[in-house]
Amino acid sequence: MTVDTPYASVRRADDTDRQAVSDVLTEAFTNDPLVRWLFPDAGRRGRLQAHHHRSLLARPAAEAYLAGHREGASIWLILAAGRTPHEEHPDASGAGRETAFGEDGARLTALGRALASRHPDREPHLYLPCMGVVSERQGTGLGSAMLRHRLERADADGLAAYLEASSPRSHALYLRHGFEDLGEPVRVADGPPLWPMWRPPRR
């Protein structure tokens, strides 16, 4: 279904859109502080990002969305009570990451463990592992449109939502949409902070 907002149209992505979703997110996060820390080699960064996005899109619980003219994209996971995305992921323990990500696999594994220890699992919820807008359209409302689109349905279904903001700018955006900080930021070694954030459903 496509929903038109004052800012942009937002629609659920299908299997034919997977490459577009990955391309948008790869471009949007190329200079993100966390992505630069995870994948410091700029020459390999895009390929490794795309591999990560494909693994998210392959999960049975994944929903992907596109906004505008394929200028914004988001991936959400629907998680049952007692489950975290790290348990859902076959590489949660780090197995296989060294093969796929080479020397960057150790940073991914350390980050995954740190995030897993903070991920709330007491109730069913939506998890937003990534949402991004291509650089030339950032600040134009596409991110807000994608959030409103999915959160309105989450509210109707009585579902909470959780995420980790990876920059001060995204942290501020999520605060405006009802998310609240859930404890102190997560830090791994010399990596940038990530802000765990929780949003209860609005009735």
Phi and psi in degrees as GROMACS dihedral restraints (atoms count N, CA, C in turn):
[ dihedral_restraints ]
;  ai    aj    ak    al  type     phi  dphi    fc
    3     4     5     6     1  -104.0    20    10
    4     5     6     7     1   132.3    20    10
    6     7     8     9     1  -118.7    20    10
    7     8     9    10     1   125.5    20    10
    9    10    11    12     1   -92.5    20    10
   10    11    12    13     1   131.9    20    10
   12    13    14    15     1  -117.9    20    10
   13    14    15    16     1   173.0    20    10
   15    16    17    18     1   -60.6    20    10
   16    17    18    19     1   -17.2    20    10
   18    19    20    21     1  -102.3    20    10
   19    20    21    22     1   -39.6    20    10
   21    22    23    24     1  -172.8    20    10
   22    23    24    25     1   164.2    20    10
   24    25    26    27     1   -87.0    20    10
   25    26    27    28     1   142.7    20    10
   27    28    29    30     1  -127.6    20    10
   28    29    30    31     1   131.7    20    10
   30    31    32    33     1  -139.1    20    10
   31    32    33    34     1   154.6    20    10
   33    34    35    36     1   -70.7    20    10
   34    35    36    37     1   130.7    20    10
   36    37    38    39     1   -80.0    20    10
   37    38    39    40     1   146.2    20    10
   39    40    41    42     1  -110.3    20    10
   40    41    42    43     1  -173.7    20    10
   42    43    44    45     1   -60.5    20    10
   43    44    45    46     1   -30.4    20    10
   45    46    47    48     1   -74.6    20    10
   46    47    48    49     1   -11.9    20    10
   48    49    50    51     1   -96.6    20    10
   49    50    51    52     1     0.0    20    10
   51    52    53    54     1   -58.6    20    10
   52    53    54    55     1   -40.9    20    10
   54    55    56    57     1   -65.3    20    10
   55    56    57    58     1   -40.1    20    10
   57    58    59    60     1   -63.6    20    10
   58    59    60    61     1   -42.5    20    10
   60    61    62    63     1   -60.2    20    10
   61    62    63    64     1   -47.4    20    10
   63    64    65    66     1   -62.6    20    10
   64    65    66    67     1   -42.4    20    10
   66    67    68    69     1   -62.7    20    10
   67    68    69    70     1   -44.0    20    10
   69    70    71    72     1   -62.3    20    10
   70    71    72    73     1   -48.0    20    10
   72    73    74    75     1   -66.1    20    10
   73    74    75    76     1   -37.5    20    10
   75    76    77    78     1   -62.4    20    10
   76    77    78    79     1   -46.1    20    10
   78    79    80    81     1   -66.2    20    10
   79    80    81    82     1   -41.5    20    10
   81    82    83    84     1   -64.7    20    10
   82    83    84    85     1   -32.9    20    10
   84    85    86    87     1  -105.1    20    10
   85    86    87    88     1     8.2    20    10
   87    88    89    90     1   -55.4    20    10
   88    89    90    91     1   -38.7    20    10
   90    91    92    93     1  -107.4    20    10
   91    92    93    94     1    13.7    20    10
   93    94    95    96     1   -64.5    20    10
   94    95    96    97     1   137.3    20    10
   96    97    98    99     1   -55.6    20    10
   97    98    99   100     1   -40.5    20    10
   99   100   101   102     1   -68.5    20    10
  100   101   102   103     1   -44.1    20    10
  102   103   104   105     1   -64.7    20    10
  103   104   105   106     1   -38.8    20    10
  105   106   107   108     1   -64.8    20    10
  106   107   108   109     1   -33.4    20    10
  108   109   110   111     1   -73.3    20    10
  109   110   111   112     1   -43.1    20    10
  111   112   113   114     1   -64.8    20    10
  112   113   114   115     1   -42.7    20    10
  114   115   116   117     1  -125.6    20    10
  115   116   117   118     1    77.2    20    10
  117   118   119   120     1   -66.9    20    10
  118   119   120   121     1   -23.1    20    10
  120   121   122   123     1   -80.4    20    10
  121   122   123   124     1   106.1    20    10
  123   124   125   126     1   -59.5    20    10
  124   125   126   127     1   -29.5    20    10
  126   127   128   129     1   -69.7    20    10
  127   128   129   130     1   -25.3    20    10
  129   130   131   132     1  -103.6    20    10
  130   131   132   133     1   -13.2    20    10
  132   133   134   135     1   -58.0    20    10
  133   134   135   136     1   -48.3    20    10
  135   136   137   138     1   -60.8    20    10
  136   137   138   139     1   -42.4    20    10
  138   139   140   141     1   -64.8    20    10
  139   140   141   142     1   -40.9    20    10
  141   142   143   144     1   -71.4    20    10
  142   143   144   145     1   -37.3    20    10
  144   145   146   147     1   -59.8    20    10
  145   146   147   148     1   -47.3    20    10
  147   148   149   150     1   -60.8    20    10
  148   149   150   151     1   -38.7    20    10
  150   151   152   153     1   -61.4    20    10
  151   152   153   154     1   -43.5    20    10
  153   154   155   156     1   -63.0    20    10
  154   155   156   157     1   -43.5    20    10
  156   157   158   159     1   -64.1    20    10
  157   158   159   160     1   -40.5    20    10
  159   160   161   162     1   -62.2    20    10
  160   161   162   163     1   -38.1    20    10
  162   163   164   165     1   -66.7    20    10
  163   164   165   166     1   -35.5    20    10
  165   166   167   168     1   -67.7    20    10
  166   167   168   169     1   -45.0    20    10
  168   169   170   171     1   -65.8    20    10
  169   170   171   172     1   -23.4    20    10
  171   172   173   174     1   -79.9    20    10
  172   173   174   175     1   -10.3    20    10
  174   175   176   177     1   -73.5    20    10
  175   176   177   178     1   141.1    20    10
  177   178   179   180     1   -60.2    20    10
  178   179   180   181     1   -29.1    20    10
  180   181   182   183     1   -87.1    20    10
  181   182   183   184     1     3.8    20    10
  183   184   185   186     1   -83.4    20    10
  184   185   186   187     1   140.7    20    10
  186   187   188   189     1  -126.7    20    10
  187   188   189   190     1   132.9    20    10
  189   190   191   192     1  -119.2    20    10
  190   191   192   193     1   149.7    20    10
  192   193   194   195     1  -135.5    20    10
  193   194   195   196     1   149.6    20    10
  195   196   197   198     1  -121.5    20    10
  196   197   198   199     1   145.4    20    10
  198   199   200   201     1  -127.7    20    10
  199   200   201   202     1   150.7    20    10
  201   202   203   204     1    63.5    20    10
  202   203   204   205     1  -145.6    20    10
  204   205   206   207     1   -95.6    20    10
  205   206   207   208     1    63.8    20    10
  207   208   209   210     1    56.7    20    10
  208   209   210   211     1    46.5    20    10
  210   211   212   213     1  -112.0    20    10
  211   212   213   214     1   -12.9    20    10
  213   214   215   216     1  -136.1    20    10
  214   215   216   217     1   149.2    20    10
  216   217   218   219     1  -150.5    20    10
  217   218   219   220     1   151.1    20    10
  219   220   221   222     1  -146.4    20    10
  220   221   222   223     1   152.1    20    10
  222   223   224   225     1  -126.9    20    10
  223   224   225   226     1   126.0    20    10
  225   226   227   228     1  -117.8    20    10
  226   227   228   229     1   147.7    20    10
  228   229   230   231     1  -118.8    20    10
  229   230   231   232     1   136.5    20    10
  231   232   233   234     1   -97.5    20    10
  232   233   234   235     1   116.4    20    10
  234   235   236   237     1  -114.6    20    10
  235   236   237   238     1   134.9    20    10
  237   238   239   240     1   -77.5    20    10
  238   239   240   241     1   162.2    20    10
  240   241   242   243     1   -58.3    20    10
  241   242   243   244     1   138.7    20    10
  243   244   245   246     1    85.1    20    10
  244   245   246   247     1    -0.2    20    10
  246   247   248   249     1  -117.5    20    10
  247   248   249   250     1   148.2    20    10
  249   250   251   252     1  -124.7    20    10
  250   251   252   253     1   161.0    20    10
  252   253   254   255     1   -64.3    20    10
  253   254   255   256     1   -24.6    20    10
  255   256   257   258     1   -72.8    20    10
  256   257   258   259     1   -32.6    20    10
  258   259   260   261     1   -73.5    20    10
  259   260   261   262     1   -33.2    20    10
  261   262   263   264     1   -68.6    20    10
  262   263   264   265     1   -27.0    20    10
  264   265   266   267     1   -86.2    20    10
  265   266   267   268     1   129.5    20    10
  267   268   269   270     1   -62.6    20    10
  268   269   270   271     1   -19.9    20    10
  270   271   272   273     1   -98.3    20    10
  271   272   273   274     1    17.8    20    10
  273   274   275   276     1   -56.7    20    10
  274   275   276   277     1   -35.0    20    10
  276   277   278   279     1   -82.7    20    10
  277   278   279   280     1    -7.0    20    10
  279   280   281   282     1   101.0    20    10
  280   281   282   283     1    -9.6    20    10
  282   283   284   285     1   -62.8    20    10
  283   284   285   286     1   129.9    20    10
  285   286   287   288     1    89.0    20    10
  286   287   288   289     1   -15.2    20    10
  288   289   290   291     1   -70.9    20    10
  289   290   291   292     1   -34.5    20    10
  291   292   293   294     1   -65.0    20    10
  292   293   294   295     1   -33.6    20    10
  294   295   296   297     1   -68.8    20    10
  295   296   297   298     1   -46.1    20    10
  297   298   299   300     1   -75.9    20    10
  298   299   300   301     1   -37.8    20    10
  300   301   302   303     1  -114.2    20    10
  301   302   303   304     1     0.7    20    10
  303   304   305   306     1    59.3    20    10
  304   305   306   307     1  -134.8    20    10
  306   307   308   309     1   -66.3    20    10
  307   308   309   310     1   -17.7    20    10
  309   310   311   312     1   -81.3    20    10
  310   311   312   313     1   -10.6    20    10
  312   313   314   315     1   -61.2    20    10
  313   314   315   316     1   -33.7    20    10
  315   316   317   318     1   -65.6    20    10
  316   317   318   319     1   -39.6    20    10
  318   319   320   321     1   -66.8    20    10
  319   320   321   322     1   -40.7    20    10
  321   322   323   324     1   -61.9    20    10
  322   323   324   325     1   -43.2    20    10
  324   325   326   327     1   -64.5    20    10
  325   326   327   328     1   -44.7    20    10
  327   328   329   330     1   -62.6    20    10
  328   329   330   331     1   -41.1    20    10
  330   331   332   333     1   -65.0    20    10
  331   332   333   334     1   -44.7    20    10
  333   334   335   336     1   -58.4    20    10
  334   335   336   337     1   -41.3    20    10
  336   337   338   339     1   -66.5    20    10
  337   338   339   340     1   -41.3    20    10
  339   340   341   342     1   -65.2    20    10
  340   341   342   343     1   -41.4    20    10
  342   343   344   345     1   -69.9    20    10
  343   344   345   346     1   -37.3    20    10
  345   346   347   348     1   -61.4    20    10
  346   347   348   349     1   -36.7    20    10
  348   349   350   351     1   -69.1    20    10
  349   350   351   352     1   -19.0    20    10
  351   352   353   354     1  -106.5    20    10
  352   353   354   355     1    -9.5    20    10
  354   355   356   357     1   -72.8    20    10
  355   356   357   358     1   122.6    20    10
  357   358   359   360     1   -70.8    20    10
  358   359   360   361     1   142.0    20    10
  360   361   362   363     1  -139.0    20    10
  361   362   363   364     1    19.8    20    10
  363   364   365   366     1   -75.1    20    10
  364   365   366   367     1   -20.6    20    10
  366   367   368   369     1  -146.2    20    10
  367   368   369   370     1   159.0    20    10
  369   370   371   372     1   -59.1    20    10
  370   371   372   373     1   145.0    20    10
  372   373   374   375     1  -162.7    20    10
  373   374   375   376     1   165.2    20    10
  375   376   377   378     1   -89.9    20    10
  376   377   378   379     1   144.2    20    10
  378   379   380   381     1  -124.0    20    10
  379   380   381   382     1   130.9    20    10
  381   382   383   384     1  -107.1    20    10
  382   383   384   385     1    92.4    20    10
  384   385   386   387     1   -72.5    20    10
  385   386   387   388     1   -28.4    20    10
  387   388   389   390     1  -160.7    20    10
  388   389   390   391     1   140.0    20    10
  390   391   392   393     1  -146.6    20    10
  391   392   393   394     1   131.1    20    10
  393   394   395   396     1  -150.8    20    10
  394   395   396   397     1   161.3    20    10
  396   397   398   399     1  -130.8    20    10
  397   398   399   400     1   137.3    20    10
  399   400   401   402     1   -58.1    20    10
  400   401   402   403     1   151.3    20    10
  402   403   404   405     1   -55.0    20    10
  403   404   405   406     1   -40.8    20    10
  405   406   407   408     1   -74.2    20    10
  406   407   408   409     1   -11.3    20    10
  408   409   410   411     1  -112.3    20    10
  409   410   411   412     1     5.1    20    10
  411   412   413   414     1   -66.8    20    10
  412   413   414   415     1   140.0    20    10
  414   415   416   417     1    85.5    20    10
  415   416   417   418     1     7.6    20    10
  417   418   419   420     1  -104.5    20    10
  418   419   420   421     1     4.5    20    10
  420   421   422   423     1   100.2    20    10
  421   422   423   424     1     0.0    20    10
  423   424   425   426     1   -66.9    20    10
  424   425   426   427     1   -40.7    20    10
  426   427   428   429     1   -62.6    20    10
  427   428   429   430     1   -43.6    20    10
  429   430   431   432     1   -62.1    20    10
  430   431   432   433     1   -39.3    20    10
  432   433   434   435     1   -63.3    20    10
  433   434   435   436     1   -42.2    20    10
  435   436   437   438     1   -66.3    20    10
  436   437   438   439     1   -40.3    20    10
  438   439   440   441     1   -63.8    20    10
  439   440   441   442     1   -48.7    20    10
  441   442   443   444     1   -58.9    20    10
  442   443   444   445     1   -42.6    20    10
  444   445   446   447     1   -57.5    20    10
  445   446   447   448     1   -47.9    20    10
  447   448   449   450     1   -83.4    20    10
  448   449   450   451     1   -34.1    20    10
  450   451   452   453     1   -71.7    20    10
  451   452   453   454     1   -30.4    20    10
  453   454   455   456     1   -62.0    20    10
  454   455   456   457     1   -40.6    20    10
  456   457   458   459     1   -71.2    20    10
  457   458   459   460     1   -36.8    20    10
  459   460   461   462     1   -60.8    20    10
  460   461   462   463     1   -41.6    20    10
  462   463   464   465     1   -62.3    20    10
  463   464   465   466     1   -43.2    20    10
  465   466   467   468     1   -63.1    20    10
  466   467   468   469     1   -32.2    20    10
  468   469   470   471     1   -89.4    20    10
  469   470   471   472     1    -3.6    20    10
  471   472   473   474     1    71.6    20    10
  472   473   474   475     1    29.1    20    10
  474   475   476   477     1  -100.8    20    10
  475   476   477   478     1   134.3    20    10
  477   478   479   480     1   -78.7    20    10
  478   479   480   481     1   170.9    20    10
  480   481   482   483     1  -137.6    20    10
  481   482   483   484     1   149.2    20    10
  483   484   485   486     1  -138.4    20    10
  484   485   486   487     1   149.2    20    10
  486   487   488   489     1  -160.7    20    10
  487   488   489   490     1   172.2    20    10
  489   490   491   492     1  -124.8    20    10
  490   491   492   493     1   114.4    20    10
  492   493   494   495     1   -76.8    20    10
  493   494   495   496     1   136.7    20    10
  495   496   497   498     1  -107.1    20    10
  496   497   498   499     1     4.9    20    10
  498   499   500   501     1  -154.2    20    10
  499   500   501   502     1   156.7    20    10
  501   502   503   504     1   -57.7    20    10
  502   503   504   505     1   -35.2    20    10
  504   505   506   507     1   -66.2    20    10
  505   506   507   508     1   -45.9    20    10
  507   508   509   510     1   -69.7    20    10
  508   509   510   511     1   -33.9    20    10
  510   511   512   513     1   -58.1    20    10
  511   512   513   514     1   -45.7    20    10
  513   514   515   516     1   -64.0    20    10
  514   515   516   517     1   -39.2    20    10
  516   517   518   519     1   -60.9    20    10
  517   518   519   520     1   -47.6    20    10
  519   520   521   522     1   -67.6    20    10
  520   521   522   523     1   -34.3    20    10
  522   523   524   525     1   -59.3    20    10
  523   524   525   526     1   -39.6    20    10
  525   526   527   528     1   -66.1    20    10
  526   527   528   529     1   -20.7    20    10
  528   529   530   531     1  -105.3    20    10
  529   530   531   532     1    22.8    20    10
  531   532   533   534     1    94.8    20    10
  532   533   534   535     1    -0.1    20    10
  534   535   536   537     1   -77.6    20    10
  535   536   537   538     1   149.9    20    10
  537   538   539   540     1  -126.7    20    10
  538   539   540   541     1   149.7    20    10
  540   541   542   543     1   -63.5    20    10
  541   542   543   544     1   138.2    20    10
  543   544   545   546     1  -115.8    20    10
  544   545   546   547     1    78.9    20    10
  546   547   548   549     1    85.4    20    10
  547   548   549   550     1  -172.7    20    10
  549   550   551   552     1   -73.2    20    10
  550   551   552   553     1   157.6    20    10
  552   553   554   555     1   -59.2    20    10
  553   554   555   556     1   151.6    20    10
  555   556   557   558     1   -89.2    20    10
  556   557   558   559     1   133.2    20    10
  558   559   560   561     1  -130.9    20    10
  559   560   561   562     1   140.5    20    10
  561   562   563   564     1  -125.8    20    10
  562   563   564   565     1   118.1    20    10
  564   565   566   567     1    49.8    20    10
  565   566   567   568     1  -125.5    20    10
  567   568   569   570     1   -97.0    20    10
  568   569   570   571     1    18.5    20    10
  570   571   572   573     1   -77.4    20    10
  571   572   573   574     1   165.2    20    10
  573   574   575   576     1   -73.3    20    10
  574   575   576   577     1   161.5    20    10
  576   577   578   579     1   -73.9    20    10
  577   578   579   580     1   150.0    20    10
  579   580   581   582     1  -122.8    20    10
  580   581   582   583     1   136.5    20    10
  582   583   584   585     1  -100.3    20    10
  583   584   585   586     1   108.0    20    10
  585   586   587   588     1   -67.3    20    10
  586   587   588   589     1   133.9    20    10
  588   589   590   591     1  -138.9    20    10
  589   590   591   592     1   141.6    20    10
  591   592   593   594     1  -127.0    20    10
  592   593   594   595     1   140.7    20    10
  594   595   596   597     1  -131.0    20    10
  595   596   597   598     1   112.4    20    10
  597   598   599   600     1   -71.1    20    10
  598   599   600   601     1   155.6    20    10
  600   601   602   603     1   -66.6    20    10
  601   602   603   604     1   145.6    20    10
  603   604   605   606     1   -98.6    20    10
  604   605   606   607     1   124.9    20    10
